Amino acid sequence: MINCRHDQSDKAAELGRRRQHLRRCRDATRKLVQARLRLAGLTYPYDWGFIPSTKAKDGDPLDVLILHDAQTYPGVVLRCRPAGILEVEQRSKGKKERNDRVFAVPDRSPLETDLKDIRNLPAHARDDLEQFFRATNALENKELKFLGWHGPNRAIKTIKRLAR
């Protein structure tokens, strides 16, 4: 269920920060199942998950990276506000598709309340995130092309457009 009123929507965590085992939610059973392992030393810098009741162009729910310092666990649903989106084109086996990443912060997080727009992160932090996404996709022989960083309004429009 998506609730985009006043820039908020629910996000479900599939993978806690500093963890290596990616789990995917299966719509039919609503259970998290292990999808793949990451290389040793390659861990998610923040909580990774999806926005429920959305369907992105790659057929999966819209991806989200939840920027906060707290540790959560797979299956946790967090009320967050979008801080922006990184638009991404992904190539695999000659096929091109969009696979954008939304960035969000928990709406009741005292430590991250200053982050209103992902573009306000230092350039080196955004570069680190791009390198992380390249590394995680290289293992699956997927090539990424970053189309641009955009603020919360673009993220909200994307969430609403992909709502199902």
Secondary structure, DSSP 8 states (H G I E B T S, - for coil): ----GGG-EEEEEEE-TT--EEEEEETTTTEEEEEEE--TT---SSEEEEETTB--TTSS-EEEEE--SS---TT-EEEEEEEEEEEEEEEETTEEEE--EEEEEETT-SSSTT---GGGS-HHHHHHHHHHHHHHHHTTT-EEEEEEEE-HHHHHHHHHHTB-
